[in-house]
Amino acid sequence: MKICILIPVYNEARTIGEIVRCLRESSYDVLVVDDGSKDDSAHLAQENGAVVVSHEGQKGKGASLRQGFEYILNKKYEGVIMMDGDGQHHIKDIMGFLEKAQEYPKIIVVGNRMKDTKRMPLLRYLTNRLMSVLISLASGQYIPDTQCGFRYISYEALKELSLSSDGFEIETEILMKARKKKIKICSVPIETIYENEESKINPVVDTFRFIIYFIKELFSF
């Protein structure tokens, strides 16, 4: 399959170079959208073989992904794999997404970290469970880990999604709008590496934003 790996980054110089290098060694095309990083994230990504688009200032994860999606649609890739740039996602898990993607031409495949949550921070776990239950009920499709940023979207699905979020709630927006378009949503188990990185998601503010967005989108159906 002709796919592109899309990685939004903000100050990920510690990890992004190695991630891109490994992806390129596996012959994946890589697009990094640098969201106004104050470190060498953009330079290291480009040096290791990624196409890099840089923002002048920080616009948010949603804005970065939307810009990446536009590039991928214009280049007519068959699909896109979204990965985080902090080293939490294993490159070896990409094949699981691509195998599942063969089942439907119009599909979203979401990574599932919930098989082993022993190292997941408690507040992140509780937030995730709440949002996953709500979104699964709303979509009529069981999605065990709705907040996972490691996911696949086929070209046929991506071109039907009209997205507008600038922040982290874009991951909820993608799933909520997919239900309106009757896009198939599946999950595959993934392994997640938890080190000493600090999450960029504010557990209180961003959870509140997720819920507000969820309610607004639910009643716009």
C-alpha positions in Angstrom: 0.0 0.0 0.0 1.1 3.5 -0.7 0.7 5.1 2.7 2.2 8.1 4.5 3.2 8.3 8.2 2.0 11.6 9.6 3.7 12.9 12.8 2.7 16.2 14.5 5.5 17.4 16.8 6.1 20.1 19.3 9.5 20.1 21.0 10.3 16.4 20.3 14.0 16.8 19.5 14.9 14.0 21.9 13.0 11.3 19.9 11.8 12.5 16.5 15.1 12.0 14.6 15.3 8.3 15.6 11.6 7.7 14.8 11.9 9.1 11.3 15.2 7.3 10.7 13.6 3.9 11.6 10.5 4.6 9.5 12.6 5.6 6.5 14.7 2.5 6.8 11.4 0.5 6.6 10.6 2.4 3.4 7.7 4.5 4.7 7.1 8.0 3.5 7.0 10.4 6.5 5.5 13.8 6.9 6.3 15.7 10.0 4.3 18.8 10.8 6.3 20.9 13.3 3.9 23.0 15.4 6.3 25.9 16.2 8.8 23.9 18.2 11.5 25.9 20.1 14.0 23.1 19.7 15.6 21.2 16.7 12.6 19.0 16.0 12.1 20.2 12.5 15.8 20.0 11.6 16.2 16.5 13.0 13.1 15.2 11.2 14.3 16.6 7.9 17.9 15.5 8.4 16.6 11.9 8.8 14.4 11.9 5.7 11.0 13.3 6.5 9.1 15.9 4.5 8.7 18.7 7.0 6.1 21.5 7.2 6.7 24.1 9.9 4.3 26.5 11.7 5.5 29.9 12.6 4.0 29.5 16.1 2.1 26.9 18.0 -1.4 26.2 16.4 -2.3 22.9 18.1 -2.3 19.2 17.3 -5.6 19.4 15.4 -4.3 22.2 13.1 -1.1 20.2 12.5 -3.1 17.0 11.6 -5.5 18.9 9.4 -2.6 20.4 7.4 -1.0 16.9 7.1 -4.3 15.4 5.9 -4.5 18.0 3.2 -1.0 17.1 2.0 -1.9 13.4 2.0 -5.1 13.8 0.1 -3.3 16.0 -2.5 -0.6 13.3 -2.9 -3.2 10.6 -3.4 -1.9 8.2 -0.7 -4.1 5.2 -0.1 -4.0 5.9 3.6 -2.3 7.7 6.5 -0.9 6.4 9.7 -1.0 9.0 12.5 1.8 8.6 15.1 3.0 10.7 18.0 6.5 12.0 18.0 7.4 11.3 21.6 8.5 7.7 21.1 5.5 6.0 22.7 4.5 4.1 19.6 6.2 1.0 18.2 6.9 1.1 14.5 6.4 -2.7 14.4 2.7 -2.2 15.2 2.1 -0.4 11.9 1.7 -3.8 10.1 -1.3 -4.6 12.3 -3.0 -1.4 11.2 -2.3 -2.2 7.5 -3.5 -5.8 7.8 -6.8 -4.6 9.3 -7.1 -1.9 6.7 -7.4 -4.5 3.9 -10.8 -5.5 5.2 -12.7 -2.3 4.2 -11.8 0.4 1.6 -13.4 3.1 3.8 -12.0 2.5 7.3 -10.5 4.0 10.4 -8.3 1.7 12.6 -7.6 2.9 16.1 -4.8 1.6 18.3 -5.9 -0.1 21.5 -3.6 0.3 24.6 -6.2 -1.0 27.0 -5.0 -4.7 27.0 -2.2 -3.7 29.4 -2.8 -0.5 31.4 -0.5 -1.2 34.3 1.9 1.6 33.3 -0.8 4.0 32.1 -1.1 7.0 34.5 -4.3 6.6 36.5 -5.9 10.0 35.5 -5.2 9.3 31.8 -6.8 5.8 32.2 -9.9 7.2 33.8 -10.3 10.0 31.3 -9.8 7.5 28.5 -12.4 5.0 29.8 -15.0 7.8 30.2 -14.5 9.1 26.7 -14.3 5.7 25.1 -17.7 4.6 26.7 -19.4 7.8 25.5 -18.0 7.8 22.0 -18.7 4.0 21.6 -22.3 4.5 22.6 -22.7 7.5 20.3 -21.1 5.8 17.3 -22.8 2.4 17.7 -19.3 0.8 17.3 -17.2 -0.5 20.2 -14.0 1.6 20.3 -12.0 0.6 23.4 -9.4 3.4 23.2 -10.8 6.4 21.6 -8.1 8.8 22.7 -5.2 6.8 21.2 -3.3 9.0 18.7 -1.9 5.9 16.8 -4.4 5.2 14.1 -4.9 4.6 10.4 -7.4 6.4 8.1 -7.9 5.3 4.5 -8.0 7.8 1.7 -11.7 7.0 1.0 -12.5 7.8 4.7 -10.3 10.8 5.0 -11.7 12.6 2.0 -15.2 12.4 3.6 -14.2 14.0 6.9 -14.6 17.7 7.2 -12.5 18.6 10.3 -12.2 21.9 12.1 -10.6 21.3 15.5 -7.3 22.8 16.3 -6.6 21.1 19.6 -6.4 17.6 21.0 -10.2 17.1 20.6 -9.5 16.4 16.9 -9.1 12.7 17.9 -12.7 12.8 19.2 -13.9 14.8 16.2 -12.6 12.2 13.7 -14.6 9.4 15.4 -17.7 11.4 15.8 -17.8 12.6 12.2 -16.9 9.1 11.0 -20.2 7.8 12.5 -22.2 10.4 10.5 -20.5 9.1 7.3 -21.1 5.5 8.3 -17.3 4.8 8.2 -16.2 1.6 9.6 -14.1 1.9 12.8 -12.0 -1.0 14.0 -9.3 -1.4 16.6 -6.0 -3.3 16.8 -3.9 -4.0 20.0 -0.7 -1.9 20.3 2.1 -1.7 22.8 2.8 1.7 24.3 6.1 2.8 25.9 5.6 5.0 29.0 8.8 6.7 30.1 9.2 9.9 32.0 7.7 12.2 29.4 5.1 14.7 30.5 1.8 14.5 28.6 0.9 17.6 26.7 -2.8 17.0 27.5 -4.1 18.9 30.5 -6.2 16.3 32.3 -8.8 18.8 33.5 -8.9 21.4 30.8 -8.7 19.1 27.9 -11.2 16.6 29.3 -13.7 19.4 29.8 -13.0 20.4 26.2 -13.5 16.8 25.0 -16.9 16.6 26.8 -18.1 20.0 25.5 -17.1 19.0 22.0 -18.7 15.6 22.3 -22.1 17.1 23.5 -22.0 19.7 20.7 -21.3 17.1 18.0 -23.8 14.6 19.4 -26.7 17.0 19.1 -25.6 18.2 15.6 -26.3 14.7 14.2 
